[in-house]
Amino acid sequence: MDWDPQVYRRYDNERTRPFHDLLARVGAPAPRRVVDLGCGPATTTALLAARWPGAVVEGIDSSPDMIAAARAVPGVSVRLGDVRQWRAGPDVDVDVVISTATLQWVPGHLELLTQWARALGPGGWLGVQVPGNFAAPAHTLLREHAARFGVGHVLRHHDAVAEPDDYAQLLLDAGLVADVWETTYLHVLAGADPVFEWLRGTGLRPVLAALSADRVEQFGAGFAAALRAAYPPGPGGTLFPFRRIFAVGHRPEGAS
């Protein structure tokens, strides 16, 4: 399943805003090493390097296309890798772990997140953001249309992410100070079929990859029409509510 960095960055301002809000709650003063798990094209990884210019900042992503784009970003080191295989520990001394809009793609990510949280040393910080809009019309319509075309099995929905209290309890159980919240952004999107174009860069990708070439256009036309009805354009653009869930944890200095 390929990622297209250009399509993904079409709404870069809207996609980057949650990263700024997450980063604002990470209070590490002078970390030595920072890792961005699921860094994509590294536009947000660059913000980590700007925030902590004295740190070694590394981005990891499983998409060769995203990593190819990320290598053009100055000030960060990036590599191809699966976030499910990443581990902190004695050989990987990391002060800040960030993962934004990635874990919804990882089945069973609560167990993975628990490992990351428990591995944090004193003074370490963990910041995670995931979309919480799988019950929104964009996704319910996507599931309906995918099922109609016989490819509904490629989508995850009710188990894609947990609720805020689940993330809070996970961080607390790992011995961290927890800061968990949710926000619904009301994006105003310009252009023709903007919600379809937004999803084409993210949630629609598994469906398009599963369809035969001769059915992609048919699926796209029907799905785009359904999205226009659910998210009608107005004189100032198309309103697109988007719920996101944030979880920040840190282990205080002196804690074990």
FENGITA-V296513 format. One record per backbone hydrogen bond with DSSP energy under -0.5 kcal/mol. NH is the residue of the N-H (numbers start at 1). CO is the residue of the C=O. Records with the same first field share a line. If there is no record, write none. Layout:
# FENGITA-V296513
NH=CO + CO
This chain:
# FENGITA-V296513
5=3
8=4
9=5
10=7
11=8
12=9
15=11
16=12
17=13
18=14
19=16
20=16
21=17
22=18
23=19
24=20
25=22
26=23
27=25
34=56
35=96
36=58
37=35 + 98
38=36 + 60
39=36 + 60
42=39
46=42
47=44
48=44 + 45
49=45
50=46
51=47
52=48
55=52
56=32
57=55
58=34 + 56
59=77
60=36
61=79
64=62
67=63
68=64
69=65
70=66
71=67
72=69
73=70
74=72
76=73
77=57
79=59
81=61
83=81
85=82
86=82 + 83
89=92
92=89
94=92
95=33
96=33
97=125
98=35
99=127
101=129
102=129
105=102
106=103
107=105
109=106
111=108
112=108
113=109
114=110
115=111
116=112
117=113
118=114
119=115
120=116 + 117
123=251
124=121
125=95
126=249
127=97
128=247
129=99
130=245
132=243
136=133
139=136
140=136
141=137
142=138
143=139
144=140
145=141
146=142
147=143
148=144
149=145
150=147
151=146
152=146
154=151
155=152
160=157
166=163
167=163
168=164
169=165
170=166
171=167
172=168
173=169
174=170
175=172
176=171
177=250
178=176
179=248
181=246
183=244
185=183 + 242
187=185 + 240
189=187 + 238
194=191
197=193
198=194
199=195
200=196
201=197 + 198
202=199
204=199
205=199 + 202
208=204
209=205
210=206
211=207
215=212
216=212
217=213
219=215
220=216
221=217
222=218
223=219
224=220
225=221
226=222
227=223
228=224
229=225
230=226
231=227
234=237
237=234
238=189
239=232 + 237
240=187
242=185
244=183
245=130
246=181
247=128
248=179
249=126
250=177
251=124
252=250
255=252
